[in-house]
Amino acid sequence: MSLGMLIGIIALIVVGGAVALIVTGLRTADDVDPLEERLLEYATAGETVSLEEVELSQSFAERIVLPLARRFGELALRFTPQNAIQDTARKIEKAGNPRRLDPTLFWALRIFGLSLGILILIVASIAPPGSFLTGGRAILIGLVMSLLGFYVPELWLRSRINRRQKEVRRALPDALDLLTICVEAGLGFDSALDRVRAKWDNELSLIFARVLREIQLGKVKRDALRDMSDRVDIPELSSFVAAVIQSEQLGVSMANVLRVQSDAMRIKRRQLAEEEAQKAPIKMLFPMAFLIFPSLLIILLGPAALILLQSALGGVLF
């Protein structure tokens, strides 16, 4: 086996391990500890097992890969500014805590991605002359891999934030309509929120459910509503929360406030839909120019080009 092939195999193993850590880190995790869950299963079945047997019954990812990713993330957090960690925590909250992420695991994923490009540069430095990873090609590939590995988790998190905010915007007018009906029927604001939460199964219902749990645990209602607005960070929900808090402080009719907010949200949703419709022709221009038009040209001009090549003019030109 040549030295270049050996280096390539080692690089493939390391890159595969990094990818496995990233995939395992992004997998859906449970709220409970896997060891506690497995011990509870054995206790329910009436079996007596040792802690070592329970650990060995877990998968390889739960025993080794995920703890290693979290330890690596804790090491990365020691060299990360505190402002960046707090900003990451806020973004994860805005995204709805997807896949039970935390700042430790998120920064571990980013560092893993950055290490891919560094690994390519290290392999290129010890590769024999004439191999694929040499010179400027290795620097370019390493730079591209580092940038992609470092920024792809950030782009993924931003896309989850935008998707969640868009879903909340779409569901908010209908939820306020139902909230208005419940309040006018004589229910309190908390009971109306619970009815809305039970009606749908979307991001907005999960947000309302968290607010209700915080209020039940003793948190002041206005603080719970403000925290809800900060976690979602959209103007529509902030306006709704501010109107509800002012209504309770000033003694204004809650039903009238909710009806006004519902009408305003519906107008805002229609305006956003019209804005997206105006953007559609511009977005359609790129696939038409690069995918549809070349295909039409090939279909329409292809036979004529073949005939031209077979003619006397084709022999003169080619």
Rosetta silent file (secondary structure, phi, psi, omega in degrees, C-alpha in Angstrom):
SEQUENCE: MSLGMLIGIIALIVVGGAVALIVTGLRTADDVDPLEERLLEYATAGETVSLEEVELSQSFAERIVLPLARRFGELALRFTPQNAIQDTARKIEKAGNPRRLDPTLFWALRIFGLSLGILILIVASIAPPGSFLTGGRAILIGLVMSLLGFYVPELWLRSRINRRQKEVRRALPDALDLLTICVEAGLGFDSALDRVRAKWDNELSLIFARVLREIQLGKVKRDALRDMSDRVDIPELSSFVAAVIQSEQLGVSMANVLRVQSDAMRIKRRQLAEEEAQKAPIKMLFPMAFLIFPSLLIILLGPAALILLQSALGGVLF
SCORE:     score description
SCORE:     0.000 S_00000001
   1 L     0.000  129.365 -178.109    0.000    0.000    0.000 S_00000001
   2 L   -74.515  163.200 -179.379    1.412    3.375   -1.035 S_00000001
   3 H   -65.596  -39.100  179.172    1.834    6.273    1.324 S_00000001
   4 H   -62.624  -40.142  178.755   -0.759    8.380   -0.515 S_00000001
   5 H   -66.807  -39.103  178.654   -3.380    5.653   -0.224 S_00000001
   6 H   -63.859  -42.361  178.699   -2.644    5.216    3.498 S_00000001
   7 H   -64.182  -40.104  178.320   -2.985    8.950    4.104 S_00000001
   8 H   -62.866  -39.802  178.642   -6.245    8.973    2.165 S_00000001
   9 H   -65.363  -42.843  179.073   -7.654    6.111    4.277 S_00000001
  10 H   -63.024  -43.454  178.921   -6.675    7.867    7.522 S_00000001
  11 H   -63.252  -39.292  179.082   -8.227   11.118    6.341 S_00000001
  12 H   -64.294  -38.723  179.286  -11.406    9.279    5.340 S_00000001
  13 H   -66.259  -43.355 -178.898  -11.668    7.661    8.775 S_00000001
  14 H   -66.619  -44.584  178.898  -11.184   10.965   10.582 S_00000001
  15 H   -63.679  -41.083  177.357  -13.645   12.807    8.354 S_00000001
  16 H   -62.471  -38.571  176.644  -16.164    9.981    8.725 S_00000001
  17 H   -64.871  -39.891  177.713  -15.807   10.150   12.494 S_00000001
  18 H   -64.556  -42.020  178.268  -16.399   13.913   12.470 S_00000001
  19 H   -63.934  -39.067  178.293  -19.468   13.497   10.277 S_00000001
  20 H   -63.360  -39.124  177.288  -20.765   10.785   12.610 S_00000001
  21 H   -64.431  -40.556  179.632  -20.357   13.109   15.579 S_00000001
  22 H   -65.033  -46.042 -179.221  -22.241   15.869   13.763 S_00000001
  23 H   -63.902  -40.472  179.331  -25.083   13.561   12.746 S_00000001
  24 H   -67.690  -36.391  178.349  -25.304   12.122   16.247 S_00000001
  25 H   -66.626  -30.603 -179.752  -25.282   15.593   17.758 S_00000001
  26 L   -88.801   -1.244 -178.744  -28.190   16.658   15.558 S_00000001
  27 L   -72.006  161.594  179.995  -30.277   13.606   16.316 S_00000001
  28 L   -75.585  125.707  179.812  -33.384   13.921   18.414 S_00000001
  29 L  -108.001  159.505  179.162  -32.641   13.422   22.075 S_00000001
  30 L   -91.907  163.036  178.100  -35.007   12.680   24.935 S_00000001
  31 L   -72.309  -28.626 -175.505  -35.592   14.860   27.952 S_00000001
  32 L   -94.947  160.693  176.474  -34.559   12.092   30.371 S_00000001
  33 L   -69.550  134.605  179.580  -31.174   10.521   30.849 S_00000001
  34 H   -59.151  -35.181  178.521  -30.832    7.304   28.759 S_00000001
  35 H   -65.389  -44.033  178.879  -29.429    5.457   31.790 S_00000001
  36 H   -64.003  -39.623  179.578  -32.379    6.464   33.967 S_00000001
  37 H   -64.441  -43.031  179.975  -34.818    5.481   31.243 S_00000001
  38 H   -67.604  -39.093  176.263  -33.199    2.054   30.803 S_00000001
  39 H   -63.111  -38.042  178.012  -33.099    1.474   34.582 S_00000001
  40 H   -65.153  -37.232  177.532  -36.794    2.362   34.789 S_00000001
  41 H   -62.960  -45.606  179.239  -37.568   -0.209   32.082 S_00000001
  42 H   -66.639  -37.172  179.234  -35.755   -2.943   33.994 S_00000001
  43 H   -66.659  -37.088  177.819  -37.386   -1.896   37.283 S_00000001
  44 H   -66.151  -37.890  179.330  -40.827   -2.021   35.663 S_00000001
  45 H   -76.592   -9.915  179.434  -40.101   -5.497   34.311 S_00000001
  46 L    81.735   17.858 -179.498  -38.938   -6.642   37.764 S_00000001
  47 L   -96.547  148.458  178.942  -35.404   -7.521   36.638 S_00000001
  48 L  -109.949  115.734 -178.733  -32.290   -6.847   38.701 S_00000001
  49 L  -132.888  159.684  177.390  -29.311   -5.648   36.678 S_00000001
  50 L   -88.483  165.094  179.778  -26.101   -3.806   37.409 S_00000001
  51 H   -65.215  -34.028  178.877  -25.236   -0.340   36.164 S_00000001
  52 H   -64.426  -41.083  178.048  -22.518   -1.795   33.914 S_00000001
  53 H   -65.341  -36.676  178.417  -25.040   -4.062   32.170 S_00000001
  54 H   -66.354  -41.842  179.056  -27.367   -1.119   31.628 S_00000001
  55 H   -63.582  -41.875 -179.880  -24.547    0.938   30.098 S_00000001
  56 H   -69.466  -21.886  178.564  -23.543   -1.887   27.782 S_00000001
  57 H   -76.896  -13.325  177.903  -27.153   -2.277   26.652 S_00000001
  58 L   -77.122  164.136  178.972  -27.094    1.239   25.220 S_00000001
  59 L   -73.871  165.032  179.728  -26.086    1.974   21.655 S_00000001
  60 H   -62.734  -37.111 -179.263  -22.561    2.986   20.681 S_00000001
  61 H   -66.219  -40.247 -178.591  -23.714    6.532   19.925 S_00000001
  62 H   -71.762  -31.012 -177.081  -25.308    6.990   23.366 S_00000001
  63 H   -85.536  -34.334 -169.918  -22.308    5.578   25.228 S_00000001
  64 H  -123.454  -52.888 -168.739  -19.395    7.119   23.339 S_00000001
  65 H   -67.259  -52.006 -177.350  -20.209    9.405   20.417 S_00000001
  66 H   -65.249  -45.061  174.902  -22.684   11.822   22.039 S_00000001
  67 H   -60.895  -36.011  177.388  -20.715   12.240   25.326 S_00000001
  68 H   -64.887  -39.628  178.170  -17.546   12.800   23.275 S_00000001
  69 H   -64.378  -40.657  179.931  -19.292   15.491   21.234 S_00000001
  70 H   -68.891  -38.640  176.903  -20.492   17.235   24.379 S_00000001
  71 H   -63.938  -40.456  177.754  -17.025   17.094   25.983 S_00000001
  72 H   -64.602  -37.889  177.192  -15.535   18.562   22.825 S_00000001
  73 H   -66.513  -38.961  176.710  -18.163   21.299   22.893 S_00000001
  74 H   -62.760  -37.687  175.890  -17.368   22.113   26.531 S_00000001
  75 H   -65.798  -39.399  179.031  -13.711   22.461   25.549 S_00000001
  76 H   -67.054  -34.359 -178.486  -14.665   24.743   22.663 S_00000001
  77 H   -67.100  -24.563  178.588  -16.810   26.907   24.966 S_00000001
  78 H   -65.445  -28.217 -179.685  -13.769   27.687   27.133 S_00000001
  79 L  -104.456   10.904 -179.770  -12.231   29.567   24.208 S_00000001
  80 L  -103.044  134.670  178.097  -15.513   31.104   22.990 S_00000001
  81 L   -59.301  147.021 -177.887  -16.516   34.646   24.053 S_00000001
  82 H   -63.186  -34.193  178.864  -19.379   34.807   26.510 S_00000001
  83 H   -63.711  -39.316  178.638  -21.360   37.103   24.215 S_00000001
  84 H   -65.736  -37.216  178.620  -21.212   34.504   21.436 S_00000001
  85 H   -66.499  -44.224  178.587  -22.456   31.802   23.819 S_00000001
  86 H   -65.185  -38.491  177.849  -25.366   33.965   24.997 S_00000001
  87 H   -65.229  -38.728  177.021  -26.236   34.875   21.405 S_00000001
  88 H   -64.601  -41.520  178.669  -26.225   31.176   20.480 S_00000001
  89 H   -62.419  -39.879  178.453  -28.509   30.366   23.418 S_00000001
  90 H   -66.425  -40.394  179.298  -30.956   33.095   22.306 S_00000001
  91 H   -65.220  -38.569  178.156  -30.951   31.803   18.731 S_00000001
  92 H   -64.982  -37.966  176.297  -31.633   28.259   19.931 S_00000001
  93 H   -65.190  -41.213  178.759  -34.570   29.570   21.964 S_00000001
  94 H   -64.628  -33.237  179.013  -35.899   31.444   18.922 S_00000001
  95 L   -78.401   -2.716 -179.562  -35.631   28.270   16.865 S_00000001
  96 L    84.420   22.912 -179.424  -37.736   26.387   19.425 S_00000001
  97 L    53.042   60.667 -177.442  -34.830   24.363   20.834 S_00000001
  98 H   -67.702  135.711  176.511  -34.618   22.026   17.808 S_00000001
  99 H    54.138   29.886  176.552  -33.371   18.501   18.531 S_00000001
 100 H    56.178   40.012  179.373  -32.657   19.490   22.147 S_00000001
 101 L   -71.547  153.918  169.218  -29.599   21.502   21.134 S_00000001
 102 L  -136.179  165.487 -178.415  -27.583   23.505   23.616 S_00000001
 103 H   -57.191  -32.868  179.783  -24.708   25.968   23.034 S_00000001
 104 H   -61.664  -51.897 -178.098  -22.161   23.319   23.981 S_00000001
 105 H   -68.432  -35.566 -179.241  -23.250   20.849   21.314 S_00000001
 106 H   -64.524  -45.491  179.192  -23.824   23.585   18.730 S_00000001
 107 H   -70.838  -27.319  173.267  -20.297   24.950   19.041 S_00000001
 108 H   -63.212  -40.946  177.511  -18.944   21.400   18.999 S_00000001
 109 H   -63.105  -41.115 -179.718  -20.591   20.942   15.606 S_00000001
 110 H   -67.142  -40.479  179.197  -19.066   24.160   14.302 S_00000001
 111 H   -68.414  -37.144  175.206  -15.590   23.239   15.523 S_00000001
 112 H   -59.986  -44.555  178.601  -15.939   19.776   13.978 S_00000001
 113 H   -62.993  -40.148  177.752  -16.806   21.388   10.663 S_00000001
 114 H   -65.205  -34.657 -178.375  -13.845   23.757   10.924 S_00000001
 115 H   -69.429  -20.376  178.392  -11.515   20.857   11.693 S_00000001
 116 H   -62.779  -46.287  178.414  -12.385   19.164    8.392 S_00000001
 117 H   -66.096  -38.843  177.793  -10.590   21.849    6.390 S_00000001
 118 H   -64.052  -37.771  177.840   -7.653   21.868    8.795 S_00000001
 119 H   -63.268  -40.033  178.982   -7.393   18.093    8.447 S_00000001
 120 H   -63.075  -40.528  178.543   -7.259   18.420    4.663 S_00000001
 121 H   -66.027  -37.474  178.203   -4.398   20.918    4.944 S_00000001
 122 H   -65.876  -43.738  178.584   -2.507   18.593    7.309 S_00000001
 123 H   -63.142  -39.052 -179.976   -2.951   15.658    4.944 S_00000001
 124 H   -66.390  -31.373 -178.926   -1.812   17.812    2.012 S_00000001
 125 H   -71.081  -26.192 -179.510    1.346   18.836    3.882 S_00000001
 126 H  -106.859    2.049  179.064    2.453   15.200    4.320 S_00000001
 127 L   -74.146  147.568  179.502    1.145   13.880    1.004 S_00000001
 128 L   -68.721  154.646  178.132    3.761   12.806   -1.579 S_00000001
 129 L   -60.347  143.832  179.588    4.386   15.080   -4.589 S_00000001
 130 L    89.571   -4.020  178.583    2.069   14.526   -7.522 S_00000001
 131 L   -79.460  176.943 -175.875   -0.928   13.450   -5.418 S_00000001
 132 L   -67.106  -43.220 -177.250   -4.379   15.018   -5.644 S_00000001
 133 L   -90.960   81.916  177.273   -4.050   17.185   -2.510 S_00000001
 134 L  -140.204  148.841  171.883   -1.063   19.346   -3.348 S_00000001
 135 H    63.784 -141.096 -175.992   -0.386   23.044   -3.671 S_00000001
 136 H   -65.945  -27.275  178.770   -3.143   25.527   -4.292 S_00000001
 137 H   -63.401  -43.465  179.861   -5.766   22.816   -4.802 S_00000001
 138 H   -65.007  -40.321  179.270   -5.364   21.600   -1.205 S_00000001
 139 H   -63.984  -42.921 -179.690   -5.529   25.171    0.142 S_00000001
 140 H   -64.879  -46.866  179.851   -8.685   25.903   -1.849 S_00000001
 141 H   -63.671  -42.368  179.252  -10.418   22.648   -0.812 S_00000001
 142 H   -64.044  -40.492  178.815   -9.387   23.096    2.814 S_00000001
 143 H   -65.626  -42.970 -179.951  -10.613   26.694    2.895 S_00000001
 144 H   -64.866  -43.682 -179.709  -13.960   25.775    1.323 S_00000001
 145 H   -65.078  -38.246  178.942  -14.459   22.815    3.690 S_00000001
 146 H   -65.350  -45.447 -179.904  -13.592   24.945    6.739 S_00000001
 147 H   -64.179  -44.004  179.420  -16.026   27.694    5.763 S_00000001
 148 H   -64.407  -46.644 -178.471  -18.803   25.239    4.969 S_00000001
 149 H   -64.176  -31.352 -177.624  -18.268   23.193    8.121 S_00000001
 150 H   -83.076  -34.188 -173.898  -18.184   26.274   10.340 S_00000001
 151 H  -100.602  -16.091  179.130  -21.129   28.174    8.853 S_00000001
 152 H   -61.454  -45.236  176.160  -23.521   25.360    7.811 S_00000001
 153 H   -59.580  -36.690  178.245  -24.764   24.816   11.422 S_00000001
 154 H   -66.069  -42.968  178.471  -25.343   28.582   11.734 S_00000001
 155 H   -64.819  -39.142  177.854  -27.274   28.679    8.446 S_00000001
 156 H   -62.990  -41.410 -179.895  -29.308   25.652    9.519 S_00000001
 157 H   -66.992  -39.509  178.045  -30.198   27.341   12.821 S_00000001
 158 H   -64.972  -38.522  178.173  -31.222   30.556   11.049 S_00000001
 159 H   -64.906  -37.343  176.374  -33.435   28.607    8.668 S_00000001
 160 H   -65.812  -37.217  177.580  -35.153   26.943   11.641 S_00000001
 161 H   -64.124  -47.242 -179.532  -35.720   30.389   13.224 S_00000001
 162 H   -63.304  -40.620  179.548  -37.225   31.785   10.009 S_00000001
 163 H   -64.435  -41.543 -179.364  -39.428   28.709    9.547 S_00000001
 164 H   -67.754  -43.365  179.047  -40.723   28.912   13.118 S_00000001
 165 H   -63.292  -39.168  179.063  -41.413   32.640   12.906 S_00000001
 166 H   -65.666  -39.831  179.116  -43.261   32.202    9.618 S_00000001
 167 H   -65.448  -38.415  178.677  -45.414   29.424   11.096 S_00000001
 168 H   -66.938  -40.513  178.445  -46.276   31.582   14.111 S_00000001
 169 H   -60.635  -41.155 -178.111  -47.219   34.513   11.837 S_00000001
 170 H   -69.838  -35.401 -175.084  -49.575   32.315    9.826 S_00000001
 171 H   -87.212  -16.483 -172.533  -51.266   30.795   12.873 S_00000001
 172 H   -65.831  -44.463 -179.679  -51.570   33.939   14.997 S_00000001
 173 H   -60.309  -43.975  178.626  -54.687   35.557   13.379 S_00000001
 174 H   -65.056  -38.394  178.319  -56.754   32.361   13.625 S_00000001
 175 H   -65.368  -38.537  178.191  -55.585   31.803   17.185 S_00000001
 176 H   -68.649  -33.561  174.437  -56.593   35.340   18.144 S_00000001
 177 H   -60.607  -48.166  179.213  -60.029   34.809   16.583 S_00000001
 178 H   -65.723  -36.710  178.090  -60.570   31.738   18.737 S_00000001
 179 H   -63.923  -40.362  178.065  -59.126   33.558   21.741 S_00000001
 180 H   -63.803  -43.715  179.405  -61.588   36.421   21.187 S_00000001
 181 H   -62.097  -41.799 -179.335  -64.536   34.034   20.950 S_00000001
 182 H   -66.301  -40.816  179.904  -63.515   32.265   24.163 S_00000001
 183 H   -68.320  -40.592  177.853  -63.103   35.538   26.084 S_00000001
 184 H   -66.339  -26.294  178.110  -66.438   36.860   24.826 S_00000001
 185 L   -77.655   -6.431  175.725  -68.050   33.593   25.932 S_00000001
 186 L   112.052   -0.142  178.978  -66.978   34.327   29.510 S_00000001
 187 L   -78.537  153.545  172.893  -63.688   32.457   29.870 S_00000001
 188 L   -74.975  168.998 -177.074  -60.669   34.023   31.513 S_00000001
 189 H   -64.040  -41.072 -179.828  -57.560   34.812   29.523 S_00000001
 190 H   -65.097  -42.730  179.379  -55.643   31.794   30.895 S_00000001
 191 H   -66.564  -36.362  177.116  -58.530   29.414   30.168 S_00000001
 192 H   -66.105  -39.623  175.536  -58.880   30.866   26.668 S_00000001
 193 H   -61.002  -39.759  179.095  -55.166   30.308   26.057 S_00000001
 194 H   -66.232  -36.526  176.341  -55.587   26.703   27.173 S_00000001
 195 H   -64.871  -42.365  177.873  -58.492   26.227   24.728 S_00000001
 196 H   -64.269  -41.003  178.859  -56.365   27.602   21.880 S_00000001
 197 H   -61.602  -39.794 -179.036  -53.490   25.330   22.910 S_00000001
 198 H   -76.188  -17.439 -175.880  -55.758   22.284   22.843 S_00000001
 199 H   -75.830  -42.006 -174.571  -57.272   23.237   19.479 S_00000001
 200 L  -121.150  164.189  175.399  -54.128   23.061   17.326 S_00000001
 201 L  -126.644   78.422  179.498  -50.841   21.209   17.254 S_00000001
 202 L  -141.593 -171.330 -177.277  -48.349   23.728   15.891 S_00000001
 203 H   -65.274  -38.059 -178.447  -45.562   25.999   17.083 S_00000001
 204 H   -66.153  -38.598  177.389  -47.957   28.620   18.432 S_00000001
 205 H   -65.718  -36.468  176.094  -49.814   26.069   20.556 S_00000001
 206 H   -66.099  -37.363  177.881  -46.484   24.885   21.995 S_00000001
 207 H   -65.224  -44.775  177.431  -45.583   28.490   22.806 S_00000001
 208 H   -63.824  -37.435  179.161  -48.907   29.033   24.583 S_00000001
 209 H   -63.064  -39.243  178.311  -48.471   25.752   26.466 S_00000001
 210 H   -66.612  -39.742  177.458  -45.108   26.902   27.803 S_00000001
 211 H   -60.886  -44.154  179.972  -46.600   30.222   28.929 S_00000001
 212 H   -64.063  -39.200  177.406  -49.376   28.400   30.788 S_00000001
 213 H   -64.238  -41.430  179.286  -46.872   26.092   32.502 S_00000001
 214 H   -64.188  -39.817  178.406  -44.795   29.070   33.632 S_00000001
 215 H   -66.026  -40.568  178.722  -47.885   30.812   35.020 S_00000001
 216 H   -65.481  -28.812  179.125  -48.934   27.647   36.853 S_00000001
 217 L   -83.288    0.831  173.663  -45.462   27.396   38.381 S_00000001
 218 L   109.908    4.227  179.491  -45.839   30.862   39.886 S_00000001
 219 L   -77.013  142.817  178.824  -44.438   33.212   37.276 S_00000001
 220 L   -64.616  140.433 -173.918  -46.164   36.567   36.903 S_00000001
 221 H   -59.539  -44.342 -177.342  -48.396   36.606   33.827 S_00000001
 222 H   -66.826  -33.426  176.778  -46.905   39.733   32.265 S_00000001
 223 H   -69.436  -39.258  178.004  -43.374   38.379   32.721 S_00000001
 224 H   -64.253  -39.950  179.004  -44.359   35.068   31.135 S_00000001
 225 H   -68.502  -39.925  178.096  -45.929   36.890   28.182 S_00000001
 226 H   -65.252  -40.480  177.355  -42.886   39.133   27.719 S_00000001
 227 H   -64.268  -36.602  175.961  -40.571   36.126   27.799 S_00000001
 228 H   -61.840  -42.655  178.810  -42.773   34.450   25.186 S_00000001
 229 H   -64.174  -39.649  179.323  -42.435   37.513   22.959 S_00000001
 230 H   -68.007  -34.437 -178.478  -38.642   37.534   23.388 S_00000001
 231 H   -70.118  -29.566 -179.122  -38.371   33.829   22.554 S_00000001
 232 H   -94.019  -43.371  173.624  -40.204   34.245   19.237 S_00000001
 233 L    62.645   56.182  170.709  -39.056   37.789   18.375 S_00000001
 234 L  -129.100  145.727 -175.820  -41.631   38.851   15.780 S_00000001
 235 H   -61.954  -34.725 -176.778  -43.392   42.261   15.797 S_00000001
 236 H   -62.441  -46.163 -179.064  -46.882   40.766   15.589 S_00000001
 237 H   -70.758  -34.659  177.053  -46.529   38.743   18.782 S_00000001
 238 H   -64.232  -40.081  177.393  -44.793   41.626   20.571 S_00000001
 239 H   -64.862  -40.382  178.751  -47.719   43.906   19.687 S_00000001
 240 H   -63.280  -44.513 -179.169  -50.208   41.304   20.957 S_00000001
 241 H   -65.157  -43.004  179.696  -48.354   40.886   24.261 S_00000001
 242 H   -63.008  -39.566  179.168  -48.074   44.650   24.778 S_00000001
 243 H   -66.050  -41.360  179.841  -51.817   45.093   24.116 S_00000001
 244 H   -65.107  -43.179 -179.332  -52.765   42.312   26.561 S_00000001
 245 H   -65.002  -43.263  178.323  -50.523   43.702   29.319 S_00000001
 246 H   -65.911  -35.055  178.271  -51.874   47.241   28.873 S_00000001
 247 H   -64.146  -40.947  178.931  -55.434   45.923   28.846 S_00000001
 248 H   -70.643  -36.004 -178.485  -54.936   44.233   32.215 S_00000001
 249 H   -73.724  -35.641 -176.725  -53.182   47.259   33.716 S_00000001
 250 H   -95.773   -7.729  179.237  -55.734   49.819   32.490 S_00000001
 251 L    77.283   21.983  178.458  -58.852   47.694   32.920 S_00000001
 252 L   -76.875  153.735  179.472  -59.846   47.836   29.236 S_00000001
 253 L   -61.303  124.107 -178.720  -62.142   45.133   27.868 S_00000001
 254 H   -67.077  -35.202 -178.611  -59.991   42.175   26.858 S_00000001
 255 H   -64.715  -41.742  178.546  -62.429   41.072   24.150 S_00000001
 256 H   -65.233  -40.851  178.892  -62.246   44.441   22.367 S_00000001
 257 H   -63.647  -43.804 -179.610  -58.454   44.453   22.516 S_00000001
 258 H   -66.672  -35.504  178.676  -58.245   40.921   21.136 S_00000001
 259 H   -66.331  -41.236  177.752  -60.691   41.746   18.333 S_00000001
 260 H   -65.369  -42.645  179.000  -58.619   44.749   17.255 S_00000001
 261 H   -64.471  -38.901  179.147  -55.430   42.703   17.416 S_00000001
 262 H   -62.787  -44.295  178.046  -57.023   39.906   15.388 S_00000001
 263 H   -63.167  -41.883 -179.793  -58.069   42.313   12.617 S_00000001
 264 H   -65.475  -39.510  179.020  -54.615   43.897   12.560 S_00000001
 265 H   -66.023  -37.319 -179.470  -52.913   40.473   12.380 S_00000001
 266 H   -67.976  -39.824  176.683  -55.143   39.391    9.528 S_00000001
 267 H   -64.522  -41.503  179.620  -54.353   42.556    7.546 S_00000001
 268 H   -63.736  -40.773  179.085  -50.638   42.049    8.238 S_00000001
 269 H   -64.689  -39.323  177.834  -50.811   38.422    7.065 S_00000001
 270 H   -65.817  -38.782  178.045  -52.534   39.477    3.840 S_00000001
 271 H   -64.664  -39.111  177.702  -49.879   42.125    3.231 S_00000001
 272 H   -66.565  -37.266  177.345  -47.122   39.562    3.743 S_00000001
 273 H   -65.329  -40.651  177.052  -48.832   37.192    1.303 S_00000001
 274 H   -65.463  -36.090  177.667  -49.051   39.958   -1.303 S_00000001
 275 H   -65.137  -42.475  177.120  -45.384   40.745   -0.743 S_00000001
 276 H   -64.422  -35.676  178.089  -44.427   37.097   -1.309 S_00000001
 277 H   -66.162  -35.326  177.855  -46.558   37.073   -4.469 S_00000001
 278 H   -69.584  -27.600  178.843  -44.677   40.109   -5.787 S_00000001
 279 H   -80.374  -16.838 -174.687  -41.368   38.311   -5.197 S_00000001
 280 H   -59.999  -45.932  179.977  -42.455   35.188   -7.084 S_00000001
 281 H   -59.703  -36.364  179.014  -41.677   36.435  -10.649 S_00000001
 282 H   -67.954  -40.369  179.487  -38.136   37.396   -9.615 S_00000001
 283 H   -68.779  -30.545  179.169  -37.567   34.024   -7.970 S_00000001
 284 H   -75.804  -16.532 -176.394  -38.888   32.218  -11.056 S_00000001
 285 H   -65.351  -39.156 -175.264  -36.448   34.087  -13.321 S_00000001
 286 H   -69.084  -49.469  175.983  -33.373   32.111  -12.244 S_00000001
 287 H   -64.039  -31.672  177.522  -34.698   28.561  -12.855 S_00000001
 288 H   -67.337  -41.360 -176.037  -36.211   29.726  -16.133 S_00000001
 289 H   -72.894  -35.712 -172.844  -32.945   31.282  -17.314 S_00000001
 290 H  -103.413  -13.825 -177.364  -30.637   28.447  -16.250 S_00000001
 291 H  -121.728  -48.068 -173.411  -32.857   25.342  -16.535 S_00000001
 292 H   -80.359  -49.199 -177.367  -35.898   25.862  -18.759 S_00000001
 293 H   -62.326  -44.438  176.135  -34.526   28.094  -21.524 S_00000001
 294 H   -59.762  -38.054  178.348  -31.402   25.955  -22.232 S_00000001
 295 H   -64.921  -41.523  177.976  -33.606   22.856  -22.512 S_00000001
 296 H   -64.600  -39.311  178.675  -35.919   24.622  -24.955 S_00000001
 297 H   -64.144  -39.592  178.625  -32.975   25.800  -27.033 S_00000001
 298 H   -64.914  -42.022 -178.650  -31.608   22.250  -27.208 S_00000001
 299 H   -68.729  -41.236 -175.169  -34.987   20.852  -28.269 S_00000001
 300 H   -80.866  -41.759 -175.102  -35.702   23.583  -30.827 S_00000001
 301 H   -97.599  -10.457 -179.896  -32.235   24.185  -32.264 S_00000001
 302 H   -60.339  -51.790  177.720  -30.733   20.716  -31.802 S_00000001
 303 H   -59.578  -40.466  178.624  -32.198   19.170  -35.016 S_00000001
 304 H   -63.763  -37.763  178.139  -31.251   22.260  -37.032 S_00000001
 305 H   -65.885  -39.270  178.285  -27.682   22.084  -35.702 S_00000001
 306 H   -64.877  -42.707  177.624  -27.405   18.403  -36.688 S_00000001
 307 H   -62.461  -39.039  179.861  -28.676   19.148  -40.186 S_00000001
 308 H   -66.504  -36.892  178.661  -26.197   22.019  -40.444 S_00000001
 309 H   -67.336  -33.305 -179.203  -23.307   19.777  -39.414 S_00000001
 310 H   -82.240   -9.262 -179.165  -24.207   17.217  -42.081 S_00000001
 311 L   -85.947  178.892  179.556  -24.424   19.845  -44.835 S_00000001
 312 H   -68.597  -32.356  177.590  -21.631   21.334  -46.933 S_00000001
 313 H   -63.314  -35.671  177.269  -21.572   24.395  -44.685 S_00000001
 314 H   -64.997  -36.495  177.470  -20.796   22.129  -41.742 S_00000001
 315 H   -68.329  -30.406  178.137  -17.772   20.719  -43.581 S_00000001
 316 H   -73.015  -41.800 -177.142  -16.492   24.223  -44.245 S_00000001
 317 H   -75.201  -37.240 -174.200  -16.940   25.377  -40.674 S_00000001
 318 L  -116.835    0.000    0.000  -15.751   22.212  -38.938 S_00000001
